[in-house]
Each structure stands twice: as structure tokens, then as C-alpha cells.
């Protein structure tokens, strides 16, 4: 068995005990990258020299007795939206082909501090504005989308190149690729972690977080990148909890909300069944299932888009006026729409957000977490990014995938996507667990319970065998 | 016409782009009009009647921390 095939906590333990060195772990990761990258194109930029340099430093620190913790010497892939000092950061856009930041984003700096090793920058749907990441293939079927916008991160984790990759999530961009690629994905509470140094899509809705092979990997990385940052006014000054201790405490006695609307509408049968099976698994472990009606369901999507679109356009206004031809036509069109939105529609969406938050708070008074499918369906073909429903409706992949993930962005609640099943065609499906504000340890406990009691979490896609 | 039924005309969209300082050719406008108008119609649904005294979900802080 190769090092990259072992779970991250086993690799970490081998590094801690000096059974293997970070250099060997990094070499294994880079070798896997070389093997699968031709079929996937998950990376915008690879950094093998930097990775080996960082790994050698980690090796020396550990041999000198300066072990930093379970992330020390572990390879990391970073979405190309995050600034990385001295490393090209393109946001997968021709607008930033030559952009090389001087400083690291706050999250990357924190993970460097924890001892992680950068092996490359992963592709995003251009500037995170879409859910298909056209540059990249899905490791389980390279002719299918890995989702997005953090599609390269999903592909890098699912193919085994890394155990953890960073993503960002404005309408589902961590959880969508996690579900489509069969990885774990954690969107934390709005305000849990700093977005400074990450290209913005929508300041009011953006979150940063990890995609990972196993649940505990996300717990470790999320805790390491969390914390108040006065330069990000969205962050909240609350203590960062230990997200690992107690992760195995089980779910007995917990109340799980099962939606009877919204998350049940226009959902593929296999996706709905995967969520039902996950709920039944948790029920068998002692949790109580409580049916709940999602409040203000008719307003969620209009609120998401009405807030996101003008904020995205405001961020990109200089590019849009001066070099619109450098955007893909899809991104340019979305940015143009944001310029035509009335300010009153934007403010009214922010007022609706206030009402939606209050209504969801009331719903959560009778439950601990909400459980629902992460997505309406499995991965579409890259050449045909549409979902065709039995009633004849045709829905674009991005709006379809965003439908079930956007509520956690509008409400700011933490949401963990965990692999739940595979379709008859062998494509992954996910289930999401949405918690109360700053209850990341609790939703991670649910995810861990699912991981321990199913056989679908932690798989590595064969990729090369599949492509052949 | 109620707010929820609002769909901007091609002329209204063109005027909005001009006011926003964007150069959109008539060909581009015609090709993308369906995307522009359907998305703006979706967004307009956020201006739902009856918001009353509800304040926006924003948090300006006057402190100098």
C-alpha cells in the first residue's frame, strides 16, 4: 500500500513517530498527482519544488523535537482563489493569469503554521462563479463534472493526491464538489474563519473551509484555520473549540430534523434515498427523527442570488468595464446581470435574510441538526451540464446544484457534506448535516457516526483504471 | 402587475447596462436577453411585499478594534 492510500491520521502518526518522513509522504502525493493529473486537470499550478522544500523543513523540525501536531508534514492542495505568497494565483481566470501575491491568505498562513506542505493550487470555476469547474474531470468518471466551484479540490482529494484541500463556499462550492466527488466537505458557520486573502464572490455569503477524505481530517483543518480576524469584519470573536475530542461520542438522544418540503422537491430518487438511508443509520444509533417544515422556502433562492450577484459585480467592476473579454462568457453574463440589479432589490434581499434567519432559529428550537441530501442529483456530463427531470423540466447544473446547499449560506449555519451512497452508475452522492451556529463539533460528530457505520466514506477513486 | 410577475423588457435591460457604464452590444443583448431577464425576475422576487420594519442583515461596527 502506498502512503497516499493510508488515512491521514495514520500518516500523521507515522510522521510523529518518525516511521516516515514528510518528504516521503510528499513524494507519494506528488507521484499520485503525476499518475492522475493527465485525466483530471485538477491543478492550475503545481508546486513540487516548494512542497519538497517545505517537507524537508518539516522533517528537520520533527527530528529536532519540534513536532507541531497532526497536520505537520501533511500535503495540502489549495483552491486557486486563495492567495499564496510567491505562487501564481489565477482564480482560474484570464483576468489574473500573471497574479503572484506577496502574502499568504490568512487560512494558508495558519495551515503553514500548523506545518502543512503546499503541493499545488487547484482549479476553481472561474472566480468561484459556478458549480461545474469545466477545466476538471470527476475522478469517478472523468467525462463528468467534479462540481464546483471548488472542483479541483474535490478531484484532488477524491483521487488520493491529497487528504485535504481548501475550498470556498458561497452557495455550496465546498459541499457540491464534495458530494459529487465522494469526499467530506465542511462549510463552517459564517464568521468562524477569516476570508482575508481569498478572492471574494460575495462578502455576505462567502465561507472558507476544507474538503477531505475522512471526517476527522476536516475537523483538524477547520480548527486550525478558524478564529477571529479583525481584518475580516465578518468573523466573530468566539473561542475556537477542539473539533476532534468527542467526535466519537455518538448521536444517541439527538434530534434530527427531516425536511418535508424544499429538500424533497425535484430531487433524483437515488439522492433522496441516500439521505433516507443516512437518517435510518443515525436513527439505529439512537437519534430521533423529527419531521420539520422548512420555513420561508419560497424566498431562499431569490435571496441568495439577489445578495450574491451585485456583490460579485461590485468586486469585479473594474475588470467588467475595462477587460470584459477576458472573462468566460458565462461569468461575464452573470456579472452583467449583477450590474443591472436595483439597489432596493439587494437591500430587500438582506431584509429577507433577517426574516429567514429568525424563522430557521425557531425551526431549530425543536431539533439539534437538520439532515438533507447535499444535492438534487449526481454528476452531470461535462459536455452536457444540465439535469432533465421526469416532468420535462431542464435545469442548468449550477442552479440545480446550488438549490439544496444555498440555505446554509443564507442562514450562515454550518453544514457538513458526507458521502452517503453511490448511484447504480458508480457516481457518489452526499448527505448534509446542518447545525446551529458555531456547532461544528456537533455536525462533525454526526458525520463521524455515519463514517463509522457505512462503507462509503474515505474511498479513493481509481481514476487511471477508469480512464483506461 | 405584481412584483412577483416582473420581467424586464430588452429595452429596460439595455438602459440598466448603459446606466451602469457597461458596453453591451445589441447582438450580445439579444443573445443573452433570456438569461438577463429571467435572472432579474428571480431577483425581483426578493423585493417581496410586507417587509415592514425588518432591518437588513448587515453589521457595520463603529468601534475601532
Boltz contact constraints between the chains, C-beta under 6 A:
constraints:
  - contact:
      token1: [A, 230]
      token2: [B, 65]
      max_distance: 6.0
  - contact:
      token1: [A, 302]
      token2: [B, 42]
      max_distance: 6.0
  - contact:
      token1: [A, 302]
      token2: [B, 45]
      max_distance: 6.0
  - contact:
      token1: [A, 302]
      token2: [B, 46]
      max_distance: 6.0
  - contact:
      token1: [A, 303]
      token2: [B, 46]
      max_distance: 6.0
  - contact:
      token1: [A, 305]
      token2: [B, 42]
      max_distance: 6.0
  - contact:
      token1: [A, 305]
      token2: [B, 43]
      max_distance: 6.0
  - contact:
      token1: [A, 306]
      token2: [B, 43]
      max_distance: 6.0
  - contact:
      token1: [A, 306]
      token2: [B, 46]
      max_distance: 6.0
  - contact:
      token1: [A, 321]
      token2: [B, 21]
      max_distance: 6.0
  - contact:
      token1: [A, 333]
      token2: [B, 32]
      max_distance: 6.0
  - contact:
      token1: [A, 333]
      token2: [B, 35]
      max_distance: 6.0
  - contact:
      token1: [A, 337]
      token2: [B, 36]
      max_distance: 6.0
  - contact:
      token1: [A, 337]
      token2: [B, 39]
      max_distance: 6.0
  - contact:
      token1: [A, 339]
      token2: [B, 20]
      max_distance: 6.0
  - contact:
      token1: [A, 339]
      token2: [B, 22]
      max_distance: 6.0
  - contact:
      token1: [A, 340]
      token2: [B, 16]
      max_distance: 6.0
  - contact:
      token1: [A, 341]
      token2: [B, 43]
      max_distance: 6.0
  - contact:
      token1: [A, 345]
      token2: [B, 43]
      max_distance: 6.0
  - contact:
      token1: [A, 345]
      token2: [B, 44]
      max_distance: 6.0
  - contact:
      token1: [A, 345]
      token2: [B, 46]
      max_distance: 6.0
  - contact:
      token1: [A, 345]
      token2: [B, 47]
      max_distance: 6.0
  - contact:
      token1: [A, 347]
      token2: [B, 56]
      max_distance: 6.0
  - contact:
      token1: [A, 348]
      token2: [B, 46]
      max_distance: 6.0
  - contact:
      token1: [A, 348]
      token2: [B, 47]
      max_distance: 6.0
  - contact:
      token1: [A, 349]
      token2: [B, 46]
      max_distance: 6.0
  - contact:
      token1: [A, 350]
      token2: [B, 56]
      max_distance: 6.0
  - contact:
      token1: [A, 350]
      token2: [B, 57]
      max_distance: 6.0
  - contact:
      token1: [A, 350]
      token2: [B, 58]
      max_distance: 6.0
  - contact:
      token1: [A, 351]
      token2: [B, 51]
      max_distance: 6.0
  - contact:
      token1: [A, 351]
      token2: [B, 54]
      max_distance: 6.0
  - contact:
      token1: [A, 351]
      token2: [B, 56]
      max_distance: 6.0
  - contact:
      token1: [A, 352]
      token2: [B, 46]
      max_distance: 6.0
  - contact:
      token1: [A, 353]
      token2: [B, 57]
      max_distance: 6.0
  - contact:
      token1: [A, 354]
      token2: [B, 54]
      max_distance: 6.0
  - contact:
      token1: [A, 354]
      token2: [B, 57]
      max_distance: 6.0
  - contact:
      token1: [A, 355]
      token2: [B, 54]
      max_distance: 6.0
